[in-house]
Amino acid sequence: MARNRSVSRPLRRSFIPGVALGLGAYMRVVPTLFRYKLWPAQFVPAFLSLILSTLMVTAFWLAATGITKWIDARVNLPWPEWDEAVNSLSFIFTMLLMLLVFLSVHKHVILVLLSPFLGKLAEATYRAVMNDESTSPLTVSQSISRGIRINLGNIVKEAFLNGFFLACNIIPGFGPVLASAGLFINQSRFMGFGLMDFPLEHKGLSVKESIRFVKYRSGCSTGVGAGYILLMLVPFFGWMFAPTFGTIAGTLIAIQELEIEEEYQARLNAS
């Protein structure tokens, strides 16, 4: 599939089953690590991810507390109970906003800065699972450049859709529910795309081919990304292992979907 330029009808995976497959891939990560002895390959990116995540969490926490103090200094109500309530609400809202910004920014920073390490982890996973001795066609600089190109595009698309879902909060009743669900799915989809791109890069797919491949499997990428975000909500352990576990989960899904796509294309060509 990777080198078949004449493919015109990629197989489209249904969204909900794809989400289930993407999330389910995380159940296969630990057995894969033990079976193929891949633990050493994830220690460096996991350690670097913990350092970067801790620094970013600290920065966002300081920003949130600073904003809260700024609001508190400018909003003084004559009723102590109301003043305390406003301060508490501003703190909660600011923290939630900082959490959203953190999750949005963090994944792109991690995928770009750790792309050489995560790419090697995806390569090691692919070679072990497929018993394949091939290596990635990209150098370290090319891998980083590819990561920047993909993530810059994802940042623009994601920010536009995030703005739309945030605007849904003004809809009475179900607006906040729609906004929360939309933001989570939107963030998950683009995160999963970045994680699935590492094995697709190893297979030799161009950026355009990778985008097309994942587009027809948006449910899979959403499930993989959702698992990453849920792990990131676990302090320290999630900050450390979400990128590596997500990379392995994305690789396992990509391997599965590449095989299904190749069989599908073979049937099309035979008909």
MARDREN-904496 format. One record per atom (N, C-alpha, C): residue in three letters; x, y, z. Coordinates in pm, whole numbers, padded with zeros to 5 digits, always signed. Layout:
N
ALAXYZ/...
END
This chain:
271
MET+00084-00122+00000/MET+00000+00000+00000/MET+00085+00125+00000/ALA+00198+00117+00072/ALA+00278+00238+00093/ALA+00330+00298-00036/ARG+00361+00211-00134/ARG+00420+00264-00255/ARG+00326+00259-00374/ASN+00202+00221-00353/ASN+00105+00211-00462/ASN+00043+00348-00487/ARG+00096+00418-00584/ARG+00051+00555-00611/ARG-00083+00558-00685/SER-00128+00443-00735/SER-00251+00442-00814/SER-00376+00417-00730/VAL-00358+00402-00597/VAL-00472+00376-00511/VAL-00569+00493-00519/SER-00696+00464-00550/SER-00794+00572-00563/SER-00909+00556-00465/ARG-00923+00437-00406/ARG-01033+00413-00314/ARG-00983+00349-00186/PRO-00928+00427-00096/PRO-00882+00369+00030/PRO-01000+00314+00110/LEU-00974+00215+00190/LEU-01077+00159+00276/LEU-01110+00258+00387/ARG-01237+00283+00409/ARG-01279+00376+00514/ARG-01326+00297+00635/ARG-01264+00323+00750/ARG-01301+00258+00874/ARG-01413+00336+00942/SER-01518+00267+00987/SER-01627+00333+01059/SER-01574+00400+01185/PHE-01632+00514+01221/PHE-01576+00597+01328/PHE-01581+00529+01465/ILE-01698+00487+01510/ILE-01713+00432+01645/ILE-01629+00304+01663/PRO-01638+00206+01571/PRO-01550+00089+01585/PRO-01402+00128+01583/GLY-01368+00230+01505/GLY-01229+00276+01500/GLY-01183+00332+01633/VAL-01271+00409+01700/VAL-01237+00464+01832/VAL-01211+00349+01929/ALA-01296+00247+01926/ALA-01279+00132+02015/ALA-01147+00061+01988/LEU-01111+00048+01861/LEU-00983-00015+01826/LEU-00865+00067+01876/GLY-00874+00200+01859/GLY-00766+00286+01902/GLY-00744+00281+02052/LEU-00853+00289+02129/LEU-00843+00280+02274/LEU-00796+00141+02316/GLY-00849+00038+02249/GLY-00813-00099+02283/GLY-00667-00130+02260/ALA-00602-00054+02172/ALA-00460-00079+02144/ALA-00374-00058+02268/TYR-00421+00027+02361/TYR-00343+00051+02483/TYR-00338-00073+02572/MET-00437-00161+02558/MET-00435-00285+02635/MET-00327-00380+02585/ARG-00279-00355+02464/ARG-00176-00441+02405/ARG-00035-00385+02422/VAL-00025-00264+02478/VAL+00107-00199+02488/VAL+00200-00272+02583/VAL+00155-00295+02707/VAL+00242-00360+02806/VAL+00280-00502+02762/PRO+00185-00586+02716/PRO+00227-00718+02665/PRO+00329-00708+02551/THR+00314-00608+02464/THR+00410-00590+02355/THR+00548-00553+02408/LEU+00551-00465+02509/LEU+00679-00425+02569/LEU+00751-00546+02628/PHE+00677-00633+02696/PHE+00740-00750+02757/PHE+00778-00855+02653/ARG+00687-00880+02559/ARG+00710-00986+02462/ARG+00831-00958+02375/TYR+00846-00832+02332/TYR+00955-00798+02239/TYR+01070-00723+02307/LYS+01065-00717+02441/LYS+01173-00654+02519/LYS+01203-00511+02470/LEU+01096-00432+02460/LEU+01107-00295+02409/LEU+01119-00190+02520/TRP+01123-00233+02647/TRP+01133-00137+02756/TRP+01251-00041+02742/PRO+01372-00090+02709/PRO+01486+00004+02700/PRO+01465+00116+02598/ALA+01390+00086+02490/ALA+01373+00184+02382/ALA+01285+00302+02425/GLN+01211+00287+02533/GLN+01121+00397+02573/GLN+01172+00477+02691/PHE+01280+00436+02754/PHE+01326+00506+02874/PHE+01371+00649+02846/VAL+01449+00670+02740/VAL+01498+00805+02710/VAL+01384+00899+02677/PRO+01295+00866+02580/PRO+01184+00958+02553/PRO+01091+00976+02672/ALA+01072+00871+02754/ALA+00986+00883+02872/ALA+01046+00980+02973/PHE+01176+00971+02995/PHE+01244+01060+03090/PHE+01239+01205+03040/LEU+01267+01225+02912/LEU+01262+01359+02855/LEU+01120+01416+02860/SER+01021+01331+02834/SER+00883+01375+02840/SER+00845+01419+02981/LEU+00893+01347+03082/LEU+00864+01384+03221/LEU+00923+01521+03253/ILE+01046+01545+03209/ILE+01111+01675+03235/ILE+01034+01788+03165/LEU+01005+01770+03036/LEU+00934+01873+02960/LEU+00794+01897+03018/SER+00725+01789+03054/SER+00590+01802+03107/SER+00590+01874+03241/THR+00686+01841+03326/THR+00694+01905+03457/THR+00720+02055+03443/LEU+00810+02090+03352/LEU+00839+02232+03327/LEU+00716+02305+03274/MET+00643+02240+03183/MET+00525+02304+03125/MET+00412+02316+03227/VAL+00394+02212+03309/VAL+00290+02218+03413/VAL+00320+02331+03511/THR+00447+02342+03550/THR+00487+02449+03643/THR+00459+02586+03581/ALA+00494+02603+03454/ALA+00474+02731+03387/ALA+00326+02765+03378/PHE+00242+02667+03343/PHE+00099+02693+03331/PHE+00035+02717+03467/TRP+00083+02649+03571/TRP+00032+02671+03706/TRP+00064+02814+03752/LEU+00186+02857+03729/LEU+00225+02993+03767/LEU+00142+03095+03689/ALA+00119+03067+03561/ALA+00038+03158+03480/ALA-00105+03165+03532/ALA-00162+03049+03566/ALA-00299+03045+03615/ALA-00313+03120+03747/THR-00221+03098+03840/THR-00229+03167+03969/THR-00208+03317+03952/GLY-00120+03355+03858/GLY-00097+03497+03831/GLY-00221+03564+03775/ILE-00290+03496+03683/ILE-00412+03552+03625/ILE-00521+03564+03732/THR-00530+03462+03817/THR-00631+03464+03924/THR-00607+03581+04020/LYS-00481+03603+04058/LYS-00449+03715+04147/LYS-00478+03849+04081/TRP-00453+03857+03950/TRP-00481+03980+03876/TRP-00631+04011+03876/ILE-00713+03906+03855/ILE-00858+03925+03856/ILE-00905+03961+03996/ASP-00848+03892+04097/ASP-00887+03916+04236/ASP-00858+04061+04278/ALA-00746+04116+04227/ALA-00709+04253+04264/ALA-00800+04357+04201/ARG-00870+04318+04094/ARG-00953+04415+04022/ARG-01103+04396+04043/VAL-01141+04284+04100/VAL-01282+04259+04127/VAL-01301+04255+04279/ASN-01358+04359+04333/ASN-01384+04368+04477/ASN-01531+04399+04499/LEU-01607+04298+04542/LEU-01749+04317+04568/LEU-01770+04352+04715/PRO-01872+04432+04742/PRO-01897+04474+04882/PRO-01947+04361+04971/TRP-01990+04249+04911/TRP-02039+04137+04990/TRP-01931+04028+04995/PRO-01877+03996+05112/PRO-01766+03901+05123/PRO-01797+03764+05061/GLU-01921+03716+05081/GLU-01955+03584+05027/GLU-01950+03585+04874/TRP-02006+03691+04814/TRP-02006+03702+04668/TRP-01864+03721+04615/ASP-01786+03801+04687/ASP-01649+03824+04644/ASP-01569+03694+04646/GLU-01588+03612+04751/GLU-01518+03484+04761/GLU-01564+03389+04651/ALA-01694+03391+04621/ALA-01748+03304+04517/ALA-01690+03340+04380/VAL-01683+03470+04352/VAL-01626+03515+04224/VAL-01479+03475+04214/ASN-01405+03491+04323/ASN-01263+03453+04323/ASN-01247+03303+04298/SER-01332+03223+04363/SER-01324+03078+04345/SER-01358+03038+04202/LEU-01462+03099+04147/LEU-01502+03068+04010/LEU-01395+03110+03910/SER-01333+03225+03933/SER-01228+03271+03842/SER-01108+03177+03848/PHE-01079+03126+03968/PHE-00968+03031+03982/PHE-00998+02900+03908/ILE-01120+02849+03928/ILE-01158+02723+03862/ILE-01158+02740+03710/PHE-01218+02849+03662/PHE-01224+02873+03518/PHE-01084+02889+03459/THR-00998+02963+03529/THR-00862+02984+03479/THR-00785+02853+03475/MET-00800+02769+03577/MET-00731+02641+03580/MET-00780+02550+03467/LEU-00910+02549+03445/LEU-00964+02467+03336/LEU-00914+02516+03201/LEU-00909+02649+03186/LEU-00858+02705+03061/LEU-00711+02671+03042/MET-00633+02681+03150/MET-00491+02647+03142/MET-00471+02499+03112/LEU-00560+02414+03167/LEU-00552+02270+03139/LEU-00577+02243+02991/LEU-00678+02312+02936/LEU-00708+02296+02793/LEU-00590+02342+02708/VAL-00534+02458+02742/VAL-00419+02510+02666/VAL-00299+02417+02682/PHE-00278+02366+02803/PHE-00166+02274+02827/PHE-00178+02150+02741/LEU-00296+02088+02742/LEU-00315+01966+02662/LEU-00300+01995+02513/SER-00344+02115+02471/SER-00333+02151+02330/SER-00188+02173+02288/VAL-00114+02245+02372/VAL+00024+02280+02338/VAL+00118+02163+02363/HIS+00097+02093+02473/HIS+00190+01989+02516/HIS+00213+01884+02409/LYS+00104+01834+02351/LYS+00119+01722+02258/LYS+00199+01761+02135/HIS+00182+01884+02087/HIS+00257+01926+01970/HIS+00404+01948+02002/VAL+00432+02005+02120/VAL+00571+02024+02163/VAL+00640+01889+02176/ILE+00573+01794+02242/ILE+00631+01661+02264/ILE+00655+01590+02130/LEU+00557+01594+02041/LEU+00570+01523+01914/LEU+00681+01580+01827/VAL+00706+01710+01838/VAL+00814+01770+01759/VAL+00949+01745+01825/LEU+00963+01780+01953/LEU+01093+01771+02020/LEU+01139+01626+02039/LEU+01045+01536+02060/LEU+01081+01396+02083/LEU+01063+01309+01959/SER+01035+01372+01845/SER+01007+01294+01724/SER+01119+01196+01687/PRO+01249+01232+01700/PRO+01352+01132+01667/PRO+01346+01009+01759/PHE+01319+01031+01888/PHE+01313+00920+01983/PHE+01186+00837+01965/LEU+01074+00907+01950/LEU+00947+00836+01932/LEU+00943+00765+01797/GLY+01006+00827+01697/GLY+01016+00761+01567/GLY+01097+00632+01575/LYS+01206+00633+01651/LYS+01287+00513+01670/LYS+01212+00407+01749/LEU+01132+00452+01847/LEU+01051+00357+01923/LEU+00946+00292+01833/ALA+00883+00372+01748/ALA+00786+00317+01654/ALA+00854+00220+01557/GLU+00974+00255+01514/GLU+01049+00169+01423/GLU+01085+00037+01491/ALA+01131+00045+01616/ALA+01166-00076+01690/ALA+01043-00165+01711/THR+00929-00102+01738/THR+00806-00177+01757/THR+00762-00243+01628/TYR+00768-00169+01519/TYR+00728-00223+01388/TYR+00817-00340+01349/ARG+00948-00323+01366/ARG+01042-00429+01327/ARG+01023-00554+01412/ALA+00995-00535+01541/ALA+00977-00650+01630/ALA+00848-00724+01599/VAL+00739-00651+01583/VAL+00609-00714+01559/VAL+00604-00781+01423/MET+00661-00715+01322/MET+00655-00765+01184/MET+00776-00852+01147/ASN+00870-00865+01240/ASN+00994-00938+01211/ASN+01058-00884+01083/ASP+01070-00752+01080/ASP+01116-00678+00962/ASP+01244-00604+00999/GLU+01346-00615+00917/GLU+01475-00551+00946/GLU+01492-00416+00877/SER+01388-00365+00813/SER+01399-00239+00742/SER+01416-00124+00841/THR+01473-00014+00794/THR+01493+00105+00877/THR+01421+00224+00815/SER+01402+00328+00896/SER+01333+00447+00847/SER+01415+00516+00737/PRO+01347+00563+00631/PRO+01419+00631+00524/PRO+01460+00774+00558/LEU+01416+00826+00672/LEU+01442+00965+00708/LEU+01555+00977+00809/THR+01633+01083+00794/THR+01735+01115+00893/THR+01670+01185+01012/VAL+01750+01211+01116/VAL+01696+01279+01235/VAL+01639+01416+01199/SER+01715+01493+01120/SER+01669+01628+01082/SER+01543+01620+00995/GLN+01538+01522+00908/GLN+01419+01506+00824/GLN+01298+01465+00908/SER+01321+01382+01010/SER+01213+01341+01098/SER+01156+01459+01176/ILE+01245+01545+01227/ILE+01202+01664+01299/ILE+01127+01758+01205/SER+01181+01776+01084/SER+01117+01863+00986/SER+00977+01812+00951/ARG+00964+01681+00936/ARG+00833+01623+00907/ARG+00738+01647+01024/GLY+00789+01629+01148/GLY+00707+01651+01266/GLY+00658+01794+01275/ILE+00747+01890+01246/ILE+00710+02031+01248/ILE+00603+02059+01144/ARG+00623+02008+01024/ARG+00528+02032+00915/ARG+00389+01978+00949/ILE+00383+01856+01000/ILE+00254+01796+01033/ILE+00188+01868+01149/ASN+00266+01898+01253/ASN+00207+01956+01373/ASN+00166+02102+01353/LEU+00238+02176+01268/LEU+00196+02313+01238/LEU+00059+02313+01170/GLY+00043+02220+01076/GLY-00086+02208+01009/GLY-00196+02167+01106/ASN-00162+02074+01197/ASN-00261+02029+01295/ASN-00298+02139+01393/ILE-00198+02222+01431/ILE-00225+02332+01525/ILE-00328+02428+01467/VAL-00313+02463+01339/VAL-00406+02557+01275/VAL-00546+02497+01268/LYS-00555+02373+01221/LYS-00686+02309+01209/LYS-00751+02289+01346/GLU-00671+02243+01440/GLU-00724+02217+01574/GLU-00770+02345+01641/ALA-00692+02453+01628/ALA-00729+02580+01691/ALA-00861+02633+01634/PHE-00878+02621+01503/PHE-01002+02667+01440/PHE-01123+02591+01495/LEU-01111+02457+01502/LEU-01221+02376+01551/LEU-01243+02396+01701/ASN-01133+02415+01776/ASN-01148+02442+01919/ASN-01227+02571+01942/GLY-01199+02672+01859/GLY-01274+02797+01869/GLY-01422+02776+01844/PHE-01452+02692+01746/PHE-01594+02663+01716/PHE-01661+02594+01834/PHE-01595+02494+01891/PHE-01656+02420+02002/PHE-01667+02507+02128/LEU-01569+02592+02151/LEU-01578+02684+02265/LEU-01697+02777+02250/ALA-01724+02819+02127/ALA-01838+02907+02100/ALA-01970+02836+02128/CYS-01969+02704+02123/CYS-02092+02628+02149/CYS-02139+02643+02293/ASN-02050+02692+02382/ASN-02088+02710+02522/ASN-02202+02809+02539/ILE-02221+02897+02441/ILE-02326+02998+02454/ILE-02464+02940+02424/ILE-02470+02819+02370/ILE-02599+02756+02341/ILE-02662+02711+02473/PRO-02781+02754+02503/PRO-02845+02715+02630/PRO-02864+02563+02639/GLY-02851+02512+02758/GLY-02879+02370+02782/GLY-02763+02280+02747/PHE-02766+02225+02626/PHE-02667+02124+02588/PHE-02538+02183+02531/GLY-02529+02315+02525/GLY-02410+02379+02468/GLY-02280+02339+02536/PRO-02271+02349+02670/PRO-02146+02310+02738/PRO-02111+02163+02717/VAL-02213+02076+02712/VAL-02187+01933+02688/VAL-02130+01912+02549/LEU-02192+01979+02449/LEU-02143+01970+02312/LEU-02001+02024+02302/ALA-01974+02134+02371/ALA-01841+02195+02367/ALA-01737+02102+02427/SER-01767+02044+02542/SER-01671+01955+02609/SER-01642+01831+02525/ALA-01748+01769+02473/ALA-01730+01649+02391/ALA-01654+01682+02263/GLY-01689+01793+02201/GLY-01622+01833+02077/GLY-01476+01863+02097/LEU-01443+01933+02205/LEU-01303+01966+02234/LEU-01222+01839+02257/PHE-01278+01745+02333/PHE-01206+01620+02363/PHE-01183+01539+02236/ILE-01287+01524+02155/ILE-01274+01446+02031/ILE-01178+01514+01934/ASN-01188+01646+01924/ASN-01101+01720+01833/ASN-00954+01705+01872/GLN-00925+01724+02001/GLN-00787+01711+02048/GLN-00737+01569+02029/SER-00823+01472+02057/SER-00785+01331+02046/SER-00751+01295+01901/ARG-00831+01344+01810/ARG-00812+01310+01669/ARG-00675+01355+01618/PHE-00639+01479+01646/PHE-00512+01530+01595/PHE-00393+01469+01670/MET-00411+01440+01799/MET-00305+01375+01873/MET-00280+01235+01817/GLY-00388+01162+01792/GLY-00374+01027+01737/GLY-00309+01027+01601/PHE-00338+01129+01521/PHE-00275+01139+01390/PHE-00123+01148+01404/GLY-00077+01234+01497/GLY+00066+01248+01517/GLY+00131+01119+01562/LEU+00063+01043+01648/LEU+00119+00917+01697/LEU+00120+00809+01589/MET+00018+00806+01506/MET+00012+00706+01399/MET+00108+00739+01285/ASP+00151+00864+01275/ASP+00238+00902+01165/ASP+00378+00841+01179/PHE+00423+00814+01301/PHE+00558+00759+01319/PHE+00577+00626+01245/PRO+00489+00528+01262/PRO+00505+00404+01184/PRO+00480+00423+01035/LEU+00392+00517+00999/LEU+00368+00543+00858/LEU+00491+00608+00794/GLU+00560+00691+00872/GLU+00688+00747+00828/GLU+00788+00635+00803/HIS+00794+00538+00895/HIS+00885+00425+00881/HIS+00854+00344+00755/LYS+00725+00332+00722/LYS+00685+00256+00604/LYS+00714+00331+00475/GLY+00751+00459+00484/GLY+00786+00534+00365/GLY+00674+00617+00307/LEU+00561+00631+00379/LEU+00453+00715+00329/LEU+00492+00862+00338/SER+00460+00937+00236/SER+00484+01081+00240/SER+00385+01145+00335/VAL+00405+01273+00363/VAL+00312+01344+00451/VAL+00171+01341+00392/LYS+00160+01364+00262/LYS+00030+01363+00196/LYS-00035+01226+00205/GLU+00043+01120+00184/GLU-00011+00985+00193/GLU-00053+00951+00335/SER+00027+00996+00432/SER-00005+00971+00572/SER-00136+01040+00611/ILE-00151+01166+00569/ILE-00274+01240+00598/ILE-00395+01168+00539/ARG-00380+01120+00416/ARG-00490+01052+00350/ARG-00523+00920+00420/PHE-00419+00846+00459/PHE-00439+00717+00525/PHE-00514+00735+00657/VAL-00471+00833+00738/VAL-00533+00854+00870/VAL-00672+00916+00855/LYS-00692+00998+00752/LYS-00822+01062+00730/LYS-00932+00957+00716/TYR-00902+00846+00650/TYR-01001+00741+00631/TYR-01012+00650+00753/ARG-00932+00681+00854/ARG-00936+00606+00981/ARG-00939+00704+01098/SER-01021+00806+01086/SER-01024+00910+01189/SER-01070+00855+01323/GLY-01152+00750+01322/GLY-01192+00688+01447/GLY-01074+00625+01519/CYS-00989+00557+01443/CYS-00869+00496+01502/CYS-00778+00601+01563/SER-00754+00709+01488/SER-00666+00814+01540/SER-00728+00882+01662/THR-00861+00897+01663/THR-00928+00957+01778/THR-00915+00868+01901/GLY-00929+00738+01884/GLY-00914+00645+01995/GLY-00773+00645+02051/VAL-00673+00645+01963/VAL-00534+00649+02007/VAL-00505+00780+02081/GLY-00554+00891+02025/GLY-00533+01021+02090/GLY-00606+01033+02222/ALA-00726+00975+02231/ALA-00802+00980+02355/ALA-00728+00906+02466/GLY-00669+00792+02433/GLY-00590+00719+02531/GLY-00474+00801+02582/TYR-00409+00874+02492/TYR-00296+00960+02529/TYR-00342+01069+02626/ILE-00452+01138+02593/ILE-00499+01247+02677/ILE-00541+01197+02815/LEU-00609+01082+02820/LEU-00649+01025+02949/LEU-00526+00989+03033/LEU-00422+00937+02970/LEU-00299+00908+03043/LEU-00233+01036+03094/MET-00239+01142+03013/MET-00177+01269+03053/MET-00243+01329+03177/LEU-00365+01288+03207/LEU-00434+01338+03326/LEU-00383+01273+03454/VAL-00300+01168+03439/VAL-00239+01102+03555/VAL-00104+01167+03580/PRO-00088+01243+03689/PRO+00039+01313+03712/PRO+00159+01218+03715/PHE+00269+01265+03661/PHE+00399+01199+03661/PHE+00400+01071+03576/PHE+00322+00968+03613/PHE+00323+00846+03533/PHE+00275+00875+03392/GLY+00163+00948+03382/GLY+00109+00981+03250/GLY+00200+01075+03174/TRP+00255+01176+03244/TRP+00346+01270+03178/TRP+00467+01196+03122/MET+00506+01089+03189/MET+00626+01015+03149/MET+00598+00917+03036/PHE+00489+00841+03049/PHE+00468+00729+02958/PHE+00359+00751+02853/ALA+00282+00858+02862/ALA+00179+00880+02760/ALA+00237+00886+02618/PRO+00347+00961+02595/PRO+00402+00964+02459/PRO+00453+00829+02409/THR+00519+00752+02498/THR+00574+00624+02453/THR+00465+00520+02438/PHE+00372+00513+02534/PHE+00261+00419+02522/PHE+00175+00455+02401/GLY+00153+00588+02381/GLY+00075+00631+02266/GLY+00141+00596+02134/THR+00274+00609+02129/THR+00347+00574+02007/THR+00335+00426+01976/ILE+00347+00342+02078/ILE+00336+00198+02056/ILE+00193+00162+02017/ALA+00093+00222+02085/ALA-00046+00196+02049/ALA-00074+00240+01905/GLY-00024+00359+01867/GLY-00041+00407+01731/GLY+00026+00317+01629/THR+00141+00262+01666/THR+00213+00172+01576/THR+00137+00041+01558/LEU+00084-00013+01667/LEU+00007-00139+01657/LEU-00116-00121+01570/ILE-00184-00007+01587/ILE-00302+00020+01503/ILE-00262+00039+01358/ALA-00153+00112+01334/ALA-00108+00137+01197/ALA-00070+00006+01128/ILE+00000-00082+01200/ILE+00036-00213+01143/ILE-00089-00289+01101/GLN-00186-00293+01191/GLN-00311-00363+01163/GLN-00383-00304+01042/GLU-00393-00171+01039/GLU-00466-00106+00932/GLU-00392-00112+00798/LEU-00260-00109+00802/LEU-00182-00124+00679/LEU-00204-00262+00617/GLU-00208-00364+00700/GLU-00231-00499+00649/GLU-00371-00512+00589/ILE-00470-00455+00659/ILE-00607-00460+00608/ILE-00618-00384+00477/GLU-00548-00267+00470/GLU-00553-00187+00348/GLU-00488-00260+00231/GLU-00375-00327+00257/GLU-00307-00401+00151/GLU-00395-00514+00098/GLU-00464-00584+00187/GLU-00555-00691+00145/GLU-00671-00633+00065/TYR-00721-00520+00109/TYR-00832-00454+00040/TYR-00791-00412-00100/GLN-00674-00352-00112/GLN-00627-00306-00243/GLN-00598-00426-00335/ALA-00550-00535-00277/ALA-00524-00655-00357/ALA-00654-00710-00415/ARG-00760-00706-00336/ARG-00889-00753-00386/ARG-00942-00661-00495/LEU-00921-00529-00478/LEU-00965-00434-00580/LEU-00891-00457-00711/ASN-00760-00477-00700/ASN-00679-00496-00821/ASN-00710-00628-00890/ALA-00754-00728-00811/ALA-00785-00857-00870/ALA-00922-00861-00936/SER-01009-00766-00896/SER-01144-00764-00951/SER-01150-00692-01085/
END
